[in-house]
Amino acid sequence: MDELTNNADKQYLELCKLILEKGVKKEDRTGTGTLSVFGHQMRFNLSEGFPLLTTKRVPFRIVAEELLWFLRGSTDVGELVRKNISIWNPDAYRFYCNKMSRYSSTQIKTYEEFVEAAEVGYDLGPIYGAQWRSWSKQSTPESTPRVIDQIAEVIKSIQANPYSRRHIVSAWNVGELEEMALPPCHTLFQFYVADNKLSCQLYQRSADVFLGLPFNICSYALLTHMIAKITDLEVGEFIHTIGDAHIYLNHVDAVNTQLSRSSKELPSLSLIRKVDDPAEYTFDDIKLIGYDPHETIKAPLSVGK
């Protein structure tokens, strides 16, 4: 590993080295195999720069649009497909195939046909957007169900009682896991206010360290900026706590390529307007300044059956 000039790349690549050197070889649901460690934490001081890795290019537009999709409460993969964002397509297709095999004799479309059809619209079940914005609650079988907007509630909570220890949003709804295209990997996050700064800690049960983790770091750092702006706070830290942190065996060469690179200065981030609800933001409201990373490193995505 060459000299690293920013703490985001440093911490991320130290995790990569740890997994390569001490990770346990494990089978996984995709059949690819991983090297894995359990229990790891990274801390990013958001005042030192926006933690978008520079040792490879991370597609910021895709990360931001996915976050905005969650914040709108959407579970329709078509909204992403129409923006030429394909990160959910493999899991959407797997979900579709499994659903059709259980409930219909209809011939299953090819992946390409499915993606074309999904552009019109295809629901992925109660994944992140549904849990964040419309968690379903029914006290008794006879009562009328109601929904809880966790994002709206946590913003109210920060504004009304900033020092509360209950600024929590959960996506892990055990009653609806089987209805989801993919059970949530980033399961719970908590906000914390001190010295007029907003910090966020994420618990992620499972992290694909090479492909997925750079997205997750960027996404929750961006979310912290959004909620801080809405609540008139400065940004503090983003703390990322991971359960199973793994590198797929077919990503090892790509990881070693990234480990050989030196880091660059982190970009900065600015939101050009204040809103009442983060769902009101658009990509045009988000300004990433000074991002000059190394080139992209490609690697295959492993998808379960």
N, C-alpha and C positions, 0 to 999 in steps of 0.2 A: 504494500500500500504506500503510495507516494504521500508527500506532505499534504495535509488537509487543512484548508484555511477557514472552513466554517463548521460549526458544531453540528449542524443537521446531517451533512454527509458523514462527518466523523462518527457520530453515534450509529447511524444506519450501517455503515461499513464495518464498524466494530461488531455489530450484531451478526452480519454476514460471516465475518471471520470466526466468531464464536460458534456458529452453527456448523461451518465447514470443519472446524477443528474438534468440536466436542459433541456435535449433534448425534443423536441416536437414529439409526436407520430404521424406518418404519414403513409398513404398508399403509395404503390410504384408500379411500373410497373411489378414487379415479383410476387406480391400478398403476399409477406412475411410480410411486415410491418417493419418500422424502427423507431428508435429514432434519431432525427436529430437536428443539430445546423447549422446556416448559417454564414459563414465568420469566418475563423480561420487561424492563421499563426504560423508556427514554423520555427526556425532558427537553423541551424546546422553548427558549425564551423568545417570545414573538417580537419583543422590542429590538432584537438583534438581527432581524430580517425574517422574511417569509420562508418557512422550511420546505421549499421546493428543491428537490435534489438537483445538483449540478453535474454529478459524475455520469449522468445520462439524462437525456431529455425526457421529462414527464409531460404528457399532453394536458396542459392546464385547462384548455377549453373543455375537454371531455370531463375532467374531474369536476369543474365548476357546474357544468350543465347537469351532471348526474346529481350533485348536491341540490341544485335548484329543483330538479325533478322530485327528489325526496321531500323537499320543503313545500312543494305544491300539494303534497299528499297523493301524488299520482302513483299508480301501480301498472300503468299502461306502457308497455315497452315500445309501442308505436311512436310515442312522443320522442323517444331517443332515436329510433330508426330514421324518423323524418329529419333529424338533425345530423344524420350520417354518423351516429354513435352506435357501435356494435358490441360494446362490452358485456351487455346482458343477453345477447342473442343466443350463445351456446346453452346457457342455463334455461332460457325461455324455450328453446327447441326441445331440450331434454324434458322439461316440465310438460310441454305439449304432448310429446310422445307417450310419456307415462300416463297422462290423463286420458288420451285416446285409447290406449291399450286397456285401461280399466273400464271405461264408460261408453265406448263406442266401437262399432265395427268399421267405421270409416277408415279408408286407406290413409296411412300416415304420409304426409307430404315429405318431400326431400327438404334438407336444410335450406337450400336456396329458395324453394317454393314457400317454405314457412316464413322466411325473412321478408319475402316480397308481400305475403299476406299480412304479416305483423305490422307492416308500415301503416296499414289501415287502422290497426288496433288489436292488441292482445293483452289480456290482464294476467299478471303474474301472481295473483293471490295477495293476501294481506302482508306484503313485505314492508320494508322500512317506511315508505310514505304513509301507508295506512296506519302503522303503529304510532308513528310520530304525531300524525294529525287527526286520527280518528280511531283511537283505541276503543274497542267495543266493551261496554260494561252492562251487565244484567245482574241485578242483585238476587232475584229469585226467578224461577221459571215463569211466574205469572206477571212479573213486572215488565214495563216497557224498556227495551234496551236504549241506552244513550251512549254517545261517543265522547271521548275525552281528547281534546286537542293538547297534547303534551307540550308542544312547542309554545303555544300561546300561554299555557299555564306556567311554564318555567320562566318566560319573560315577565309575566305579572309577578311571579314570586321574587325574581331578582330585583324588580323595581320596588316592590312593597317591603321586602324583608331581605336586603342584600346579604346579611350575614347568616342566613339560614343554612342548614346542612342538608336541605332537602331539594336542592335544585337539580333534579334527576330526570332524565328521559330514558326509557327502556324500550328496546325493540323485541325483547325476548318474551313473547306472549305464548306461554306453553299450551294454551288452549287452541292455538291456530297454527302451530308449527307445520303440521302435516298438510295444511292448505297452501303453504308458501312454495314458490318456485325454488327458493333456497333459504334455509333457516339463517337468520342474521349472524354474520361473522362479527361485526361491530355491534355488540349487544346492549351496552349501557354507557351513558356519559353523564358527568356531573359537573356543574359549574360552581365556582368558588370566587368570592369577592374579598379582596383585601387591598388596602392602600389605593382605593379607587381604580383597581385593575381587575379585569375579569380573566380567570383561568378556567381551563377545561381539562378534565381527565376522562379518557376513554378506556373502557375495558373491552378488549377484542379477544374473543375466545379462540380464534384461529386466524393466522395471517400467512398468506403466500408472500414470502418476504421479497422475492425478486419482482414479481409483477404487481401484486396487490398492495403491499405495504406503502410504497411511495404515494399511491393514490390516497390511501387512508390518512396518512400524515397531512397531506395537502388539504384534503376535504375538511378535516376537523379543525385545522388551523384557520381555514376560510370561514367555517361556521362560527368559530370563536370571534373572529373579526366582525362578522355580521351581528351577532348578539351583543357584542360590546358597543357597536355603533348605535343600535336600537336603544340600549339601556344607558347611554351617555357615560360609558366607562372606557378606560384605556385597556389595551390588551396586555395580559400577563403571560402566563405559560400555557403551552399545550403539553399535557403529560399523557404518554401513550403506554398503557399497560397491556401486555399480550399474554395470552395463555399458551397455546401451541404455536410457536414461531418456527416455520419450516421453509426449507428450500427444496423444491422438487429436484429429483436426481437429474432430469433433463435440462435443468437451469444452471448446473454447476459451472459449466464453461462460461456462460454469460456472466455469472457472478464474478468469476475470476477476472474477466475482462474489465468489469467495473471496478474491482479492487485495485487494478493496476493504474487507475487514473487519479490525477490530482483534482481537488475540488476548486471551485471558483467562488466568487463573492455571491452571497444570497441576494435574490431580488427583494424588492419591497412591494407592499400591497396597499391599495387605497380604494375605498368605497366612495363614489362621487356624490351620493345622496343618502339621506337618512329616511328610513321607512318605518312603519309601525309593525309590519309583519315581514319576516325574511322572504316569504313567498312572493312579495312584491318586487324583489330584486330581479334584474335580468343580467345576462352576461355583459351587456354594455355598461352596467353600473360598476363593474369590477375592473380595476386597473392594476395590472401586474407590470412592475417597472424594473428594468435592468436584468432580465433573465437571459443569460448567455451560457447555456449548458453545453456539455459534450454531446456528441451525436447519440441518437437512439440505439439501444441494444435490443434486438428482437429475441423472443423466446416463445415457445408454444404454451398455450393455455391448457391446463388440465381440467377436464370437466367430468363429474361423476355420472353414474348411470342412473 
